[in-house]
Amino acid sequence: MTKDVTTQLQQLVGQITNVITGVYDSDTERTFVCSTKWLRVGKTVKDQNDVEFVITEIEPGEWIKAKNILNPTLFLDGVFTIPEPYFLAGTKLSANREWTLPTNDVRQKTPIIWLLDAIRYRKYGRENPLDFETDLRVFFLDETDIVNYYTLDHRENVVEPMTELINEFLNVVNENQIYKRVLEFDLITFSRFGVESENGMFENILDANLSGVELRFTLAKFKENCKNCI
């Protein structure tokens, strides 16, 4: 059952759209958008021609400034894509092993959506429209600057974008009729993600400097062909 829940969560994560449409304004050199999603300064985006830009400034939910390193005369306009979430599942050790294998470039595997092993689930009988219900802990994490960031910087540059990523994820769940809508959930924020030891220092759980938010919620799936699904 744990594998099935993991697969379903991975499919939900894969449905999160990483596409944004913007309109470039030459007077301000800003690309105005309706949503910045989980975008942040320093991240790269690609336009419809696969040209890469680096975000230099951002006003969440309103506009961004982006620069092409090779050709500063280029500007970002129209449809563009932002980094896709990198899905992980498992224990601390197994997730870390899986995450470190593909590449050493943290930018290519962040932000992270990490499902900690499903702890327990409930199965329902024939008369109940629900198939199962499970309480999940999911971490939404991105790279952070432990040298130059103060606590407020961690929260503005990482925690807030990861909260937006959580909103995008919950929208996907709530728009899928085979799952019960998630109307209650808990968020736990981390300026520095890790395990606090007795001396007050932080030991990273994954082999990177990360900040982010933990989402605790109940995922409930209806039986197939359920007439009472809402």
N, C-alpha and C positions, 0 to 999 in steps of 0.2 A: 504493500500500500504506500509505503514511504516513497518508493521509486515512482509510483504513479502520480503522487502529489508533486514530486519534484519535476516530473515531465510536464505536468499541467502548468506549473508555475513558470517553467521555462518558456512554454508556448505563450503565456500571457505577456511575459517580458518581451518576447519577440514581436508582439503586436503594438508595442509602444512606438509611435511614429517619431522619427528624428528629423523630420522635414519642417522647415520654416520658410515662409514667404516674406520677403522684405522689399521695400521701395527706397532706392538711394536718393538722397538729397544732396546736390552738389554744393549748396551754400554752406551747409553745416558739416558735410562729409560724413553724415550719419545714414545708416540704413534703418529705416523705421519698420517696426514689426508689430504684430498683434500679441505675440508671445515670444519670450526668449527661452522658454522651457528651462533646461538645466545648464544653459550656456553660461560661461564665465570668462573673465579676462585670462589670456594665455592659451586658451583652447583654439584648435584649428577647425575651420569649416571648409566645405567644398561647394562651389557653385555648380550649376547644371552642366558646365563644361569640364568638370573635375579639376578646376583651378583652386588651389588652396590659399586660404586667408587665415591670418592670426587675429584674434580678437584683442584689441588694444584698450577699448573702453566699452562700458555697458551701463545702460539704465534699465534694470529689470522690467520686463513687460512693455517697454517702449521703443528703445533703439539700441543699436550697437555701432561701434566703429571697428572696421576690419582693414587689415593691410596685407597686400601680397608682398612678400619679402623680395622676390626677384624683380617685380615690376610694380613699383609704388603708384604708377598711374592707373592701374586697374582698380575697379571698385566693385563692391558686392551688391548685386541687384537681382531681384527675382527669387526663384526657388533655390534654396541651398540646404545642405545636410550638416548635422552636427554629430559629434561622436556618439555611437550607439552604446548602450549599456552592455557591460560584460557580465554574463550570468555565471554564478558559481553556486554550488550546493555541497553540503557535507559538513564534517567536523572542522575544527580549526586546522588540524594537521592535513587532512585530505584536501581542503579548499586551498590552503597555502601551496601545497605541492602542485595542484592543477594550475593555479594562477601563475606560478613562477616558470612553468615549462615553456610556453609559446615564445616569449620574447622578453628581453630585459627592459624594453622601452615601456615605461609605465603609461605613457600617453596613449599607447595603442590598446590598452586593456583597462581603461578607466573612462567613465565612472563604473563602479562595480555594484551589482545587485547580488548579494550573497544570502542564500537561504541556509540558515542553520538547520541541522537535521530536524525533521518533523518529530516532535516529542511524543505527541499522542493524537489519536483521531477517534471519531465516533462514527460507527456504521448504524444505519437505520433500516428498520424492517419494511415489509412490503407495503404497509398502509401509509407510510410516511413519504411525502414527495421528495425528501432529501435523500441523496445517496450516501454522502459522508460529510463530516464537519471536522476541521482540524485547526488547532491553534498554532500559528506560525510566528517565527521571529525572522525578519528579513532586514539586512543591513544595506543601506544605500550610501556608498563611500566614494570619495574622490581624493586625488592627491592634494597635499597641502605643503606649505612652506614652513617648516618648524624653526628655521633660522630667523626669518624676517617677519613672520606673522605674530601679532599679539592675539589674545583671545577673540577680540572683536573681529579681527581680520579673518580668522578661521571661520567664524560664523557668517560673515558677509560673503566671503569668497567660496565657501564650500558648503556649510550647513544649509544656508538658504537655497542654493541651487539644488541640493539633494532633496530638500523638502519639496521643491517643485517637481522633481523626478518622481517622488512618492505620489504626488497628486496625479501625475500622468499615468502612473501604474494603477492607482485606484480607479481612475476613469475607465481604463481598459476593463478592469474586473466588473465594474458596475454597468458597463454597456453590453456585457456578455450575458445573455439570458439564461445560460446553463448554470450560472453562479448566483447565489443570493447576494443582494447588494450589501456592500460593506458600509454601514452607517455609524459604526463606533470603532475606534482604533486608538492605540497609544503610540506616541512618538517620544523617543529618547535621543537627545542630541549629544554629540561628542565634538568638543573643540580639538581634542587629540584622541584618535581611536586606538584603544589598546586595553591592557589589563593593569590596573593600578596595584603596585606592590606596596609592601609595608613602609618603605622609605619615601613613598609619594611619587616615585618616578613611574613612567609609563613604558611598558614593554609592548611593542607592536604585535598584534595577532597575525596579520599578514605582513610579508616582508616589504613594507613600504610605509612612507609617512602619509597617513590618511586622516581625514575628518569625515563627518557625516551624521547620519540619523538612522536609528533603529526603528523599524515599524513592527508593532505587535498587533496582530489582528486575527480574526477567525475567517477562514476560507470555507464556505459551504457550497457544495455542488448538488444540483438537483439530479434526480434519475433521468435517464434518457427518455425522450418522448413524454416528459411529465406535463400533464395538462394544467397543473396548479402552479407552474413556474411563474415568477413575477420579476 
